[in-house]
Amino acid sequence: MSYKTIIFQREDLYKKVWEKALMLVAADYGLSDNGLKKICNKMNIPIPYNGYWAKLKHGKEVFKTPLPALKPGDLETYKLEIEVKEKIELLEKYKKLIELEENPENKIIVSDKIGRYHPIAKLTKESILKDRVSIYDPFLRVHRGKVFNLTVSPDTLNRAILILNTFLVEVEKRGFIIRTARDETDWAETKIVFEDQVFEIELREIAKIERREKINSYTRQKEFEKIKIPTGMLKLELKHYWGSQTALVKDNKKLKLEDQLNHFIVCLYRIVNYEVKRNIEREKERKIEAVRQIEAQRLAAERKREQDRTDNLLKLADEWNRVKYISTFLDEMEIAMKEKNLLTEEKKDWLRWARNKMNSMNPLYKVFI
């Protein structure tokens, strides 16, 4: 993961945010307008007020807030490190698969009727019909069993089942594996598997939150409560098992979800490609690290051998110095005893023993003999 460093200068940033819209300045840095606004707040840099650019465009009078003097705690410069998104090239295999999905001849068509149910779609429909809605949560959802993770309102259920059935049939044609809960007693969860990559997947109706007025039955006072309201808009969402990558397609003003199933599969291929490429890079790094560790171990062993030889050399030198010291001592002792006529046979015998002992301690005998 690589990062780049941006250093903001207060006066320079002030000039830029008053030269063009904050969103455009932020884009130059690869930031969001909210992110840049926070930096301006930290550096006490005023930004154009709402409507400033519209008034300026139509020639109306505007007021430019001057840059205030620095106060204690204000930043003259600001350093920011942002992650650089790596450009991931498509592997040839996924490039071809994406080309097939983008070919108009392979467009997935959701039929108005189901001729033959996919087993998971059938179980999902049967399971969700057993659920009940309430005024507080007007959605049907699956809870347990070998079903697809589905949450929709009754009005959207038939359409959702049509999309789900087609989707399951088409992804299995392409080699995807759909995994559900292991048995009927497990909580419902759905995963889709491709190239050993596991993703969580769900089909859900988008909800909006409304505040409704009600009368408290005890206090008789007006209160507001938040209620989920179905929008009729469906979304198909994919999340990587570890949460690192997601893909989402949903109803929008131009296209219904039914018309975006190929695009959803393309997104899936791109995410799988990303993960496969990343695994390849990790494997390369692992091999490089393994080689580095082997080399480090070799160097450590070599240094240890060298240190052992050095330690042994010093030990031999110390032993040799001790032998020289003993030899000198014995010679001086023999001379002194001769001078004083004390060199008896017993003393000669001891000197012979001492010199033999000295010779046995001599490292030169150990090295050469």
URMOBEL-V883224 format. One record per pair of residues at least 24 apart in sequence whose ideal C-beta (glycine too) atoms are under 6 Angstrom apart, sorted by the first residue. I is the first residue (numbers start at 0). GAP is how many residues later the second one is. D is the distance in whole Angstrom. If there is no record, write none. Layout:
BEGIN
I_GAP_D / I_GAP_D
END
This chain:
BEGIN
1_82_5 / 2_78_5 / 2_80_6 / 3_80_5 / 4_76_5 / 5_74_5 / 6_70_6 / 6_72_5 / 7_70_4 / 8_68_6 / 9_33_5 / 9_66_5 / 12_32_6 / 13_31_5 / 13_53_5 / 16_30_5 / 17_46_6 / 20_32_6 / 21_25_6 / 38_39_6 / 41_33_6 / 42_32_5 / 42_35_6 / 43_30_5 / 87_186_5 / 87_189_5 / 89_183_6 / 90_182_6 / 93_175_5 / 93_179_4 / 96_172_5 / 97_168_5 / 97_171_5 / 100_161_5 / 100_164_5 / 100_165_5 / 106_155_6 / 107_62_5 / 107_153_4 / 107_154_5 / 109_52_6 / 109_53_6 / 109_56_5 / 109_148_4 / 113_51_5 / 117_47_5 / 117_50_4 / 117_51_5 / 119_28_5 / 119_48_6 / 120_43_5 / 120_44_4 / 120_47_6 / 122_24_5 / 123_24_5 / 123_26_6 / 124_36_5 / 136_91_6 / 137_92_6 / 141_46_4 / 142_45_6 / 143_43_6 / 143_44_6 / 144_39_5 / 145_34_4 / 145_35_6 / 146_41_5 / 147_42_5 / 148_39_6 / 148_41_4 / 148_53_4 / 149_53_5 / 150_53_5 / 151_53_4 / 152_52_6 / 152_77_4 / 155_49_5 / 155_76_6 / 159_43_6 / 162_95_6 / 163_39_6 / 166_94_6 / 193_78_6 / 194_77_5 / 196_75_5 / 196_78_5 / 197_43_4 / 198_39_5 / 198_41_6 / 199_39_5 / 200_37_5 / 201_35_6 / 202_33_5 / 203_31_6 / 204_25_6 / 204_29_6 / 205_25_5 / 205_27_4 / 205_29_6 / 235_28_6 / 244_26_4 / 315_47_4 / 318_44_5 / 319_43_5 / 322_35_6 / 322_38_6 / 322_39_5 / 325_32_5 / 329_24_5
END
